């Protein structure tokens, strides 16, 4: 996303916000463990890079690098559920 241009007949001017964002990469890894026939545990971790640097950060869409941690579980008490 290079820029956001707001066009409106209701405004005295059409504001433009220049972003100059970059492409990024997200890395993730997950595991699934079946405890028994009815219960499954899941966990994951991901690292996501920001599209913005310190010179092009915007108050409209502030962003930064982040790390995601996830936990989950599945339970099937009966076969058809």
PDB file of N, CA, C and O in Angstrom, chain B, residues numbered from 101:
ATOM      1  N   UNK B 101       0.857  -1.172   0.000  1.00  0.00           N
ATOM      2  CA  UNK B 101       0.000   0.000   0.000  1.00  0.00           C
ATOM      3  C   UNK B 101       0.898   1.228   0.000  1.00  0.00           C
ATOM      4  O   UNK B 101       1.650   1.462   0.946  1.00  0.00           O
ATOM      5  N   UNK B 102       0.811   1.999  -1.061  1.00  0.00           N
ATOM      6  CA  UNK B 102       1.657   3.183  -1.161  1.00  0.00           C
ATOM      7  C   UNK B 102       1.043   4.409  -0.497  1.00  0.00           C
ATOM      8  O   UNK B 102       1.724   5.138   0.225  1.00  0.00           O
ATOM      9  N   UNK B 103      -0.256   4.635  -0.744  1.00  0.00           N
ATOM     10  CA  UNK B 103      -0.898   5.789  -0.138  1.00  0.00           C
ATOM     11  C   UNK B 103      -2.412   5.599  -0.091  1.00  0.00           C
ATOM     12  O   UNK B 103      -2.983   4.793  -0.826  1.00  0.00           O
ATOM     13  N   UNK B 104      -3.041   6.367   0.796  1.00  0.00           N
ATOM     14  CA  UNK B 104      -4.494   6.380   0.937  1.00  0.00           C
ATOM     15  C   UNK B 104      -4.966   7.772   0.550  1.00  0.00           C
ATOM     16  O   UNK B 104      -4.550   8.763   1.149  1.00  0.00           O
ATOM     17  N   UNK B 105      -5.836   7.844  -0.452  1.00  0.00           N
ATOM     18  CA  UNK B 105      -6.369   9.125  -0.916  1.00  0.00           C
ATOM     19  C   UNK B 105      -7.866   9.149  -0.617  1.00  0.00           C
ATOM     20  O   UNK B 105      -8.606   8.274  -1.067  1.00  0.00           O
ATOM     21  N   UNK B 106      -8.307  10.147   0.139  1.00  0.00           N
ATOM     22  CA  UNK B 106      -9.727  10.316   0.455  1.00  0.00           C
ATOM     23  C   UNK B 106     -10.297  11.325  -0.537  1.00  0.00           C
ATOM     24  O   UNK B 106      -9.866  12.477  -0.586  1.00  0.00           O
ATOM     25  N   UNK B 107     -11.274  10.875  -1.328  1.00  0.00           N
ATOM     26  CA  UNK B 107     -11.921  11.753  -2.299  1.00  0.00           C
ATOM     27  C   UNK B 107     -13.374  11.947  -1.902  1.00  0.00           C
ATOM     28  O   UNK B 107     -14.128  10.982  -1.779  1.00  0.00           O
ATOM     29  N   UNK B 108     -13.763  13.202  -1.702  1.00  0.00           N
ATOM     30  CA  UNK B 108     -15.126  13.499  -1.276  1.00  0.00           C
ATOM     31  C   UNK B 108     -15.512  14.893  -1.727  1.00  0.00           C
ATOM     32  O   UNK B 108     -14.719  15.830  -1.641  1.00  0.00           O
ATOM     33  N   UNK B 109     -16.749  15.019  -2.215  1.00  0.00           N
ATOM     34  CA  UNK B 109     -17.270  16.342  -2.577  1.00  0.00           C
ATOM     35  C   UNK B 109     -17.608  17.163  -1.339  1.00  0.00           C
ATOM     36  O   UNK B 109     -17.759  18.381  -1.430  1.00  0.00           O
ATOM     37  N   UNK B 110     -17.726  16.514  -0.185  1.00  0.00           N
ATOM     38  CA  UNK B 110     -18.096  17.179   1.058  1.00  0.00           C
ATOM     39  C   UNK B 110     -16.901  17.878   1.725  1.00  0.00           C
ATOM     40  O   UNK B 110     -17.094  18.728   2.594  1.00  0.00           O
ATOM     41  N   UNK B 111     -15.684  17.531   1.330  1.00  0.00           N
ATOM     42  CA  UNK B 111     -14.479  18.092   1.944  1.00  0.00           C
ATOM     43  C   UNK B 111     -13.937  19.248   1.123  1.00  0.00           C
ATOM     44  O   UNK B 111     -14.081  19.275  -0.100  1.00  0.00           O
ATOM     45  N   UNK B 112     -13.311  20.204   1.800  1.00  0.00           N
ATOM     46  CA  UNK B 112     -12.696  21.338   1.110  1.00  0.00           C
ATOM     47  C   UNK B 112     -11.431  20.908   0.367  1.00  0.00           C
ATOM     48  O   UNK B 112     -11.032  21.546  -0.608  1.00  0.00           O
ATOM     49  N   UNK B 113     -10.809  19.838   0.825  1.00  0.00           N
ATOM     50  CA  UNK B 113      -9.620  19.296   0.162  1.00  0.00           C
ATOM     51  C   UNK B 113      -9.660  17.772   0.298  1.00  0.00           C
ATOM     52  O   UNK B 113     -10.378  17.246   1.148  1.00  0.00           O
ATOM     53  N   UNK B 114      -8.909  17.078  -0.515  1.00  0.00           N
ATOM     54  CA  UNK B 114      -8.852  15.622  -0.478  1.00  0.00           C
ATOM     55  C   UNK B 114      -7.547  15.191   0.193  1.00  0.00           C
ATOM     56  O   UNK B 114      -6.487  15.217  -0.432  1.00  0.00           O
ATOM     57  N   UNK B 115      -7.629  14.790   1.478  1.00  0.00           N
ATOM     58  CA  UNK B 115      -6.404  14.414   2.198  1.00  0.00           C
ATOM     59  C   UNK B 115      -5.770  13.141   1.624  1.00  0.00           C
ATOM     60  O   UNK B 115      -6.459  12.240   1.147  1.00  0.00           O
ATOM     61  N   UNK B 116      -4.465  13.100   1.686  1.00  0.00           N
ATOM     62  CA  UNK B 116      -3.692  11.947   1.229  1.00  0.00           C
ATOM     63  C   UNK B 116      -2.719  11.551   2.325  1.00  0.00           C
ATOM     64  O   UNK B 116      -2.009  12.394   2.874  1.00  0.00           O
ATOM     65  N   UNK B 117      -2.690  10.276   2.638  1.00  0.00           N
ATOM     66  CA  UNK B 117      -1.735   9.729   3.612  1.00  0.00           C
ATOM     67  C   UNK B 117      -0.785   8.806   2.852  1.00  0.00           C
ATOM     68  O   UNK B 117      -1.220   7.811   2.272  1.00  0.00           O
ATOM     69  N   UNK B 118       0.499   9.127   2.850  1.00  0.00           N
ATOM     70  CA  UNK B 118       1.493   8.303   2.164  1.00  0.00           C
ATOM     71  C   UNK B 118       2.037   7.264   3.124  1.00  0.00           C
ATOM     72  O   UNK B 118       2.512   7.600   4.209  1.00  0.00           O
ATOM     73  N   UNK B 119       1.968   5.998   2.726  1.00  0.00           N
ATOM     74  CA  UNK B 119       2.401   4.904   3.590  1.00  0.00           C
ATOM     75  C   UNK B 119       3.768   4.355   3.190  1.00  0.00           C
ATOM     76  O   UNK B 119       4.648   4.218   4.039  1.00  0.00           O
ATOM     77  N   UNK B 120       3.954   4.044   1.927  1.00  0.00           N
ATOM     78  CA  UNK B 120       5.203   3.458   1.444  1.00  0.00           C
ATOM     79  C   UNK B 120       5.557   2.189   2.224  1.00  0.00           C
ATOM     80  O   UNK B 120       6.699   2.009   2.647  1.00  0.00           O
ATOM     81  N   UNK B 121       4.559   1.309   2.410  1.00  0.00           N
ATOM     82  CA  UNK B 121       4.772   0.075   3.147  1.00  0.00           C
ATOM     83  C   UNK B 121       5.543  -0.930   2.311  1.00  0.00           C
ATOM     84  O   UNK B 121       5.566  -0.839   1.083  1.00  0.00           O
ATOM     85  N   UNK B 122       6.164  -1.874   2.968  1.00  0.00           N
ATOM     86  CA  UNK B 122       6.978  -2.883   2.306  1.00  0.00           C
ATOM     87  C   UNK B 122       6.335  -4.261   2.465  1.00  0.00           C
ATOM     88  O   UNK B 122       5.525  -4.475   3.366  1.00  0.00           O
ATOM     89  N   UNK B 123       6.704  -5.197   1.578  1.00  0.00           N
ATOM     90  CA  UNK B 123       6.285  -6.587   1.729  1.00  0.00           C
ATOM     91  C   UNK B 123       7.015  -7.195   2.921  1.00  0.00           C
ATOM     92  O   UNK B 123       8.148  -6.818   3.221  1.00  0.00           O
ATOM     93  N   UNK B 124       6.365  -8.133   3.593  1.00  0.00           N
ATOM     94  CA  UNK B 124       6.968  -8.769   4.754  1.00  0.00           C
ATOM     95  C   UNK B 124       6.748 -10.279   4.701  1.00  0.00           C
ATOM     96  O   UNK B 124       6.107 -10.802   3.790  1.00  0.00           O
ATOM     97  N   UNK B 125       7.290 -10.953   5.689  1.00  0.00           N
ATOM     98  CA  UNK B 125       7.176 -12.407   5.790  1.00  0.00           C
ATOM     99  C   UNK B 125       6.650 -12.757   7.179  1.00  0.00           C
ATOM    100  O   UNK B 125       6.961 -12.086   8.163  1.00  0.00           O
ATOM    101  N   UNK B 126       5.851 -13.815   7.239  1.00  0.00           N
ATOM    102  CA  UNK B 126       5.377 -14.345   8.521  1.00  0.00           C
ATOM    103  C   UNK B 126       5.825 -15.794   8.605  1.00  0.00           C
ATOM    104  O   UNK B 126       5.610 -16.575   7.678  1.00  0.00           O
ATOM    105  N   UNK B 127       6.449 -16.148   9.725  1.00  0.00           N
ATOM    106  CA  UNK B 127       6.896 -17.509   9.977  1.00  0.00           C
ATOM    107  C   UNK B 127       6.032 -18.105  11.077  1.00  0.00           C
ATOM    108  O   UNK B 127       5.717 -17.431  12.058  1.00  0.00           O
ATOM    109  N   UNK B 128       5.648 -19.372  10.916  1.00  0.00           N
ATOM    110  CA  UNK B 128       4.838 -19.994  11.963  1.00  0.00           C
ATOM    111  C   UNK B 128       5.131 -21.484  12.056  1.00  0.00           C
ATOM    112  O   UNK B 128       5.587 -22.115  11.102  1.00  0.00           O
ATOM    113  N   UNK B 129       4.853 -22.022  13.235  1.00  0.00           N
ATOM    114  CA  UNK B 129       5.066 -23.434  13.507  1.00  0.00           C
ATOM    115  C   UNK B 129       3.986 -23.882  14.481  1.00  0.00           C
ATOM    116  O   UNK B 129       3.693 -23.189  15.455  1.00  0.00           O
ATOM    117  N   UNK B 130       3.399 -25.037  14.217  1.00  0.00           N
ATOM    118  CA  UNK B 130       2.358 -25.541  15.093  1.00  0.00           C
ATOM    119  C   UNK B 130       2.506 -27.027  15.340  1.00  0.00           C
ATOM    120  O   UNK B 130       3.104 -27.746  14.539  1.00  0.00           O
ATOM    121  N   UNK B 131       1.959 -27.482  16.453  1.00  0.00           N
ATOM    122  CA  UNK B 131       1.981 -28.902  16.793  1.00  0.00           C
ATOM    123  C   UNK B 131       0.571 -29.331  17.206  1.00  0.00           C
ATOM    124  O   UNK B 131      -0.220 -28.543  17.726  1.00  0.00           O
ATOM    125  N   UNK B 132       0.293 -30.602  16.955  1.00  0.00           N
ATOM    126  CA  UNK B 132      -0.991 -31.200  17.324  1.00  0.00           C
ATOM    127  C   UNK B 132      -0.686 -32.519  18.027  1.00  0.00           C
ATOM    128  O   UNK B 132       0.074 -33.345  17.521  1.00  0.00           O
ATOM    129  N   UNK B 133      -1.285 -32.702  19.195  1.00  0.00           N
ATOM    130  CA  UNK B 133      -1.043 -33.922  19.971  1.00  0.00           C
ATOM    131  C   UNK B 133      -2.382 -34.550  20.359  1.00  0.00           C
ATOM    132  O   UNK B 133      -3.193 -33.931  21.048  1.00  0.00           O
ATOM    133  N   UNK B 134      -2.605 -35.802  19.904  1.00  0.00           N
ATOM    134  CA  UNK B 134      -3.820 -36.526  20.275  1.00  0.00           C
ATOM    135  C   UNK B 134      -3.563 -37.234  21.599  1.00  0.00           C
ATOM    136  O   UNK B 134      -2.775 -38.176  21.667  1.00  0.00           O
ATOM    137  N   UNK B 135      -4.232 -36.773  22.644  1.00  0.00           N
ATOM    138  CA  UNK B 135      -4.062 -37.387  23.962  1.00  0.00           C
ATOM    139  C   UNK B 135      -4.712 -38.768  24.011  1.00  0.00           C
ATOM    140  O   UNK B 135      -4.181 -39.698  24.619  1.00  0.00           O
ATOM    141  N   UNK B 136      -5.878 -38.887  23.356  1.00  0.00           N
ATOM    142  CA  UNK B 136      -6.601 -40.157  23.250  1.00  0.00           C
ATOM    143  C   UNK B 136      -7.542 -40.035  22.058  1.00  0.00           C
ATOM    144  O   UNK B 136      -7.371 -39.135  21.236  1.00  0.00           O
ATOM    145  N   UNK B 137      -8.526 -40.914  21.944  1.00  0.00           N
ATOM    146  CA  UNK B 137      -9.442 -40.891  20.797  1.00  0.00           C
ATOM    147  C   UNK B 137     -10.373 -39.691  20.792  1.00  0.00           C
ATOM    148  O   UNK B 137     -10.945 -39.371  19.750  1.00  0.00           O
ATOM    149  N   UNK B 138     -10.541 -39.024  21.911  1.00  0.00           N
ATOM    150  CA  UNK B 138     -11.518 -37.928  21.987  1.00  0.00           C
ATOM    151  C   UNK B 138     -10.915 -36.549  22.245  1.00  0.00           C
ATOM    152  O   UNK B 138     -11.620 -35.550  22.101  1.00  0.00           O
ATOM    153  N   UNK B 139      -9.649 -36.460  22.617  1.00  0.00           N
ATOM    154  CA  UNK B 139      -9.069 -35.177  23.007  1.00  0.00           C
ATOM    155  C   UNK B 139      -7.790 -34.885  22.224  1.00  0.00           C
ATOM    156  O   UNK B 139      -6.889 -35.718  22.131  1.00  0.00           O
ATOM    157  N   UNK B 140      -7.741 -33.672  21.663  1.00  0.00           N
ATOM    158  CA  UNK B 140      -6.580 -33.213  20.896  1.00  0.00           C
ATOM    159  C   UNK B 140      -6.117 -31.880  21.464  1.00  0.00           C
ATOM    160  O   UNK B 140      -6.936 -30.998  21.725  1.00  0.00           O
ATOM    161  N   UNK B 141      -4.816 -31.725  21.657  1.00  0.00           N
ATOM    162  CA  UNK B 141      -4.234 -30.458  22.096  1.00  0.00           C
ATOM    163  C   UNK B 141      -3.449 -29.850  20.935  1.00  0.00           C
ATOM    164  O   UNK B 141      -2.829 -30.567  20.150  1.00  0.00           O
ATOM    165  N   UNK B 142      -3.480 -28.522  20.837  1.00  0.00           N
ATOM    166  CA  UNK B 142      -2.756 -27.815  19.775  1.00  0.00           C
ATOM    167  C   UNK B 142      -2.005 -26.627  20.371  1.00  0.00           C
ATOM    168  O   UNK B 142      -2.456 -26.010  21.336  1.00  0.00           O
ATOM    169  N   UNK B 143      -0.852 -26.318  19.779  1.00  0.00           N
ATOM    170  CA  UNK B 143      -0.082 -25.139  20.188  1.00  0.00           C
ATOM    171  C   UNK B 143       0.650 -24.605  18.969  1.00  0.00           C
ATOM    172  O   UNK B 143       0.967 -25.351  18.043  1.00  0.00           O
ATOM    173  N   UNK B 144       0.912 -23.312  18.981  1.00  0.00           N
ATOM    174  CA  UNK B 144       1.614 -22.718  17.859  1.00  0.00           C
ATOM    175  C   UNK B 144       2.304 -21.433  18.251  1.00  0.00           C
ATOM    176  O   UNK B 144       1.989 -20.809  19.264  1.00  0.00           O
ATOM    177  N   UNK B 145       3.256 -21.058  17.416  1.00  0.00           N
ATOM    178  CA  UNK B 145       3.972 -19.796  17.585  1.00  0.00           C
ATOM    179  C   UNK B 145       4.210 -19.218  16.189  1.00  0.00           C
ATOM    180  O   UNK B 145       4.462 -19.956  15.236  1.00  0.00           O
ATOM    181  N   UNK B 146       4.126 -17.896  16.081  1.00  0.00           N
ATOM    182  CA  UNK B 146       4.356 -17.236  14.799  1.00  0.00           C
ATOM    183  C   UNK B 146       5.078 -15.921  15.035  1.00  0.00           C
ATOM    184  O   UNK B 146       4.874 -15.259  16.053  1.00  0.00           O
ATOM    185  N   UNK B 147       5.914 -15.558  14.093  1.00  0.00           N
ATOM    186  CA  UNK B 147       6.587 -14.257  14.120  1.00  0.00           C
ATOM    187  C   UNK B 147       6.197 -13.524  12.850  1.00  0.00           C
ATOM    188  O   UNK B 147       6.326 -14.055  11.746  1.00  0.00           O
ATOM    189  N   UNK B 148       5.714 -12.286  13.019  1.00  0.00           N
ATOM    190  CA  UNK B 148       5.247 -11.489  11.895  1.00  0.00           C
ATOM    191  C   UNK B 148       6.014 -10.169  11.857  1.00  0.00           C
ATOM    192  O   UNK B 148       6.097  -9.454  12.856  1.00  0.00           O
ATOM    193  N   UNK B 149       6.566  -9.866  10.702  1.00  0.00           N
ATOM    194  CA  UNK B 149       7.303  -8.612  10.536  1.00  0.00           C
ATOM    195  C   UNK B 149       6.329  -7.493  10.165  1.00  0.00           C
ATOM    196  O   UNK B 149       5.309  -7.741   9.522  1.00  0.00           O
ATOM    197  N   UNK B 150       6.638  -6.285  10.565  1.00  0.00           N
ATOM    198  CA  UNK B 150       5.804  -5.128  10.271  1.00  0.00           C
ATOM    199  C   UNK B 150       6.010  -4.668   8.831  1.00  0.00           C
ATOM    200  O   UNK B 150       7.097  -4.813   8.272  1.00  0.00           O
ATOM    201  N   UNK B 151       4.960  -4.115   8.242  1.00  0.00           N
ATOM    202  CA  UNK B 151       5.075  -3.512   6.912  1.00  0.00           C
ATOM    203  C   UNK B 151       5.673  -2.115   6.990  1.00  0.00           C
ATOM    204  O   UNK B 151       6.031  -1.530   5.967  1.00  0.00           O
ATOM    205  N   UNK B 152       5.783  -1.580   8.204  1.00  0.00           N
ATOM    206  CA  UNK B 152       6.244  -0.211   8.398  1.00  0.00           C
ATOM    207  C   UNK B 152       7.591  -0.179   9.102  1.00  0.00           C
ATOM    208  O   UNK B 152       7.884  -1.022   9.949  1.00  0.00           O
ATOM    209  N   UNK B 153       8.399   0.798   8.742  1.00  0.00           N
ATOM    210  CA  UNK B 153       9.643   1.056   9.454  1.00  0.00           C
ATOM    211  C   UNK B 153       9.466   2.268  10.353  1.00  0.00           C
ATOM    212  O   UNK B 153       8.361   2.800  10.454  1.00  0.00           O
ATOM    213  N   UNK B 154      10.510   2.706  10.994  1.00  0.00           N
ATOM    214  CA  UNK B 154      10.397   3.867  11.880  1.00  0.00           C
ATOM    215  C   UNK B 154      10.205   5.160  11.097  1.00  0.00           C
ATOM    216  O   UNK B 154       9.703   6.139  11.649  1.00  0.00           O
ATOM    217  N   UNK B 155      10.592   5.187   9.828  1.00  0.00           N
ATOM    218  CA  UNK B 155      10.472   6.413   9.042  1.00  0.00           C
ATOM    219  C   UNK B 155       9.133   6.532   8.314  1.00  0.00           C
ATOM    220  O   UNK B 155       8.831   7.601   7.785  1.00  0.00           O
ATOM    221  N   UNK B 156       8.317   5.470   8.268  1.00  0.00           N
ATOM    222  CA  UNK B 156       7.032   5.565   7.574  1.00  0.00           C
ATOM    223  C   UNK B 156       5.867   5.039   8.419  1.00  0.00           C
ATOM    224  O   UNK B 156       4.883   4.539   7.875  1.00  0.00           O
ATOM    225  N   UNK B 157       5.975   5.150   9.726  1.00  0.00           N
ATOM    226  CA  UNK B 157       4.901   4.718  10.630  1.00  0.00           C
ATOM    227  C   UNK B 157       3.758   5.728  10.556  1.00  0.00           C
ATOM    228  O   UNK B 157       3.992   6.932  10.446  1.00  0.00           O
ATOM    229  N   UNK B 158       2.519   5.231  10.618  1.00  0.00           N
ATOM    230  CA  UNK B 158       1.356   6.089  10.471  1.00  0.00           C
ATOM    231  C   UNK B 158       0.451   5.987  11.702  1.00  0.00           C
ATOM    232  O   UNK B 158       0.272   4.907  12.265  1.00  0.00           O
ATOM    233  N   UNK B 159      -0.106   7.109  12.103  1.00  0.00           N
ATOM    234  CA  UNK B 159      -1.059   7.107  13.214  1.00  0.00           C
ATOM    235  C   UNK B 159      -2.386   6.480  12.802  1.00  0.00           C
ATOM    236  O   UNK B 159      -3.144   6.032  13.662  1.00  0.00           O
ATOM    237  N   UNK B 160      -2.681   6.441  11.510  1.00  0.00           N
ATOM    238  CA  UNK B 160      -3.908   5.830  11.013  1.00  0.00           C
ATOM    239  C   UNK B 160      -3.861   4.318  11.203  1.00  0.00           C
ATOM    240  O   UNK B 160      -4.866   3.701  11.558  1.00  0.00           O
ATOM    241  N   UNK B 161      -2.707   3.727  10.969  1.00  0.00           N
ATOM    242  CA  UNK B 161      -2.562   2.275  11.083  1.00  0.00           C
ATOM    243  C   UNK B 161      -1.222   1.942  11.724  1.00  0.00           C
ATOM    244  O   UNK B 161      -0.323   1.459  11.036  1.00  0.00           O
ATOM    245  N   UNK B 162      -1.062   2.189  13.030  1.00  0.00           N
ATOM    246  CA  UNK B 162       0.216   1.893  13.672  1.00  0.00           C
ATOM    247  C   UNK B 162       0.474   0.389  13.664  1.00  0.00           C
ATOM    248  O   UNK B 162      -0.452  -0.406  13.822  1.00  0.00           O
ATOM    249  N   UNK B 163       1.709   0.011  13.483  1.00  0.00           N
ATOM    250  CA  UNK B 163       2.050  -1.397  13.369  1.00  0.00           C
ATOM    251  C   UNK B 163       3.464  -1.608  13.887  1.00  0.00           C
ATOM    252  O   UNK B 163       4.269  -0.678  13.929  1.00  0.00           O
ATOM    253  N   UNK B 164       3.753  -2.843  14.280  1.00  0.00           N
ATOM    254  CA  UNK B 164       5.098  -3.204  14.702  1.00  0.00           C
ATOM    255  C   UNK B 164       5.273  -4.707  14.536  1.00  0.00           C
ATOM    256  O   UNK B 164       4.300  -5.423  14.301  1.00  0.00           O
ATOM    257  N   UNK B 165       6.503  -5.188  14.657  1.00  0.00           N
ATOM    258  CA  UNK B 165       6.748  -6.623  14.626  1.00  0.00           C
ATOM    259  C   UNK B 165       6.014  -7.265  15.804  1.00  0.00           C
ATOM    260  O   UNK B 165       5.844  -6.643  16.853  1.00  0.00           O
ATOM    261  N   UNK B 166       5.584  -8.515  15.622  1.00  0.00           N
ATOM    262  CA  UNK B 166       4.873  -9.174  16.723  1.00  0.00           C
ATOM    263  C   UNK B 166       5.152 -10.664  16.725  1.00  0.00           C
ATOM    264  O   UNK B 166       5.537 -11.251  15.713  1.00  0.00           O
ATOM    265  N   UNK B 167       4.948 -11.254  17.882  1.00  0.00           N
ATOM    266  CA  UNK B 167       5.046 -12.697  18.068  1.00  0.00           C
ATOM    267  C   UNK B 167       3.691 -13.178  18.577  1.00  0.00           C
ATOM    268  O   UNK B 167       3.153 -12.635  19.542  1.00  0.00           O
ATOM    269  N   UNK B 168       3.145 -14.197  17.925  1.00  0.00           N
ATOM    270  CA  UNK B 168       1.854 -14.776  18.301  1.00  0.00           C
ATOM    271  C   UNK B 168       2.089 -16.115  18.988  1.00  0.00           C
ATOM    272  O   UNK B 168       2.874 -16.934  18.510  1.00  0.00           O
ATOM    273  N   UNK B 169       1.415 -16.333  20.100  1.00  0.00           N
ATOM    274  CA  UNK B 169       1.414 -17.626  20.780  1.00  0.00           C
ATOM    275  C   UNK B 169      -0.028 -18.113  20.826  1.00  0.00           C
ATOM    276  O   UNK B 169      -0.925 -17.354  21.192  1.00  0.00           O
ATOM    277  N   UNK B 170      -0.259 -19.372  20.459  1.00  0.00           N
ATOM    278  CA  UNK B 170      -1.616 -19.893  20.435  1.00  0.00           C
ATOM    279  C   UNK B 170      -1.692 -21.236  21.143  1.00  0.00           C
ATOM    280  O   UNK B 170      -0.752 -22.031  21.106  1.00  0.00           O
ATOM    281  N   UNK B 171      -2.820 -21.472  21.783  1.00  0.00           N
ATOM    282  CA  UNK B 171      -3.122 -22.749  22.425  1.00  0.00           C
ATOM    283  C   UNK B 171      -4.536 -23.134  22.037  1.00  0.00           C
ATOM    284  O   UNK B 171      -5.399 -22.272  21.867  1.00  0.00           O
ATOM    285  N   UNK B 172      -4.772 -24.427  21.899  1.00  0.00           N
ATOM    286  CA  UNK B 172      -6.115 -24.875  21.564  1.00  0.00           C
ATOM    287  C   UNK B 172      -6.325 -26.313  21.976  1.00  0.00           C
ATOM    288  O   UNK B 172      -5.380 -27.045  22.274  1.00  0.00           O
ATOM    289  N   UNK B 173      -7.576 -26.695  21.986  1.00  0.00           N
ATOM    290  CA  UNK B 173      -7.936 -28.068  22.335  1.00  0.00           C
ATOM    291  C   UNK B 173      -9.191 -28.451  21.576  1.00  0.00           C
ATOM    292  O   UNK B 173     -10.024 -27.605  21.252  1.00  0.00           O
ATOM    293  N   UNK B 174      -9.310 -29.724  21.301  1.00  0.00           N
ATOM    294  CA  UNK B 174     -10.507 -30.256  20.669  1.00  0.00           C
ATOM    295  C   UNK B 174     -10.997 -31.456  21.461  1.00  0.00           C
ATOM    296  O   UNK B 174     -10.207 -32.272  21.937  1.00  0.00           O
ATOM    297  N   UNK B 175     -12.308 -31.546  21.594  1.00  0.00           N
ATOM    298  CA  UNK B 175     -12.892 -32.645  22.368  1.00  0.00           C
ATOM    299  C   UNK B 175     -14.094 -33.181  21.601  1.00  0.00           C
ATOM    300  O   UNK B 175     -14.979 -32.413  21.226  1.00  0.00           O
ATOM    301  N   UNK B 176     -14.136 -34.472  21.367  1.00  0.00           N
ATOM    302  CA  UNK B 176     -15.240 -35.124  20.672  1.00  0.00           C
ATOM    303  C   UNK B 176     -15.853 -36.169  21.608  1.00  0.00           C
ATOM    304  O   UNK B 176     -15.379 -37.304  21.654  1.00  0.00           O
ATOM    305  N   UNK B 177     -16.899 -35.801  22.353  1.00  0.00           N
ATOM    306  CA  UNK B 177     -17.456 -36.741  23.330  1.00  0.00           C
ATOM    307  C   UNK B 177     -18.174 -37.937  22.691  1.00  0.00           C
ATOM    308  O   UNK B 177     -18.212 -39.023  23.269  1.00  0.00           O
ATOM    309  N   UNK B 178     -18.749 -37.729  21.480  1.00  0.00           N
ATOM    310  CA  UNK B 178     -19.400 -38.840  20.765  1.00  0.00           C
ATOM    311  C   UNK B 178     -18.925 -38.821  19.316  1.00  0.00           C
ATOM    312  O   UNK B 178     -18.455 -37.788  18.837  1.00  0.00           O
ATOM    313  N   UNK B 179     -19.039 -39.932  18.619  1.00  0.00           N
ATOM    314  CA  UNK B 179     -18.476 -40.077  17.277  1.00  0.00           C
ATOM    315  C   UNK B 179     -19.070 -39.102  16.266  1.00  0.00           C
ATOM    316  O   UNK B 179     -18.338 -38.627  15.398  1.00  0.00           O
ATOM    317  N   UNK B 180     -20.347 -38.786  16.336  1.00  0.00           N
ATOM    318  CA  UNK B 180     -21.008 -37.918  15.349  1.00  0.00           C
ATOM    319  C   UNK B 180     -20.892 -36.437  15.658  1.00  0.00           C
ATOM    320  O   UNK B 180     -21.515 -35.629  14.969  1.00  0.00           O
ATOM    321  N   UNK B 181     -20.140 -36.057  16.638  1.00  0.00           N
ATOM    322  CA  UNK B 181     -20.053 -34.654  17.033  1.00  0.00           C
ATOM    323  C   UNK B 181     -18.729 -34.041  16.636  1.00  0.00           C
ATOM    324  O   UNK B 181     -18.492 -32.861  16.896  1.00  0.00           O
TER     325      UNK B 181
END
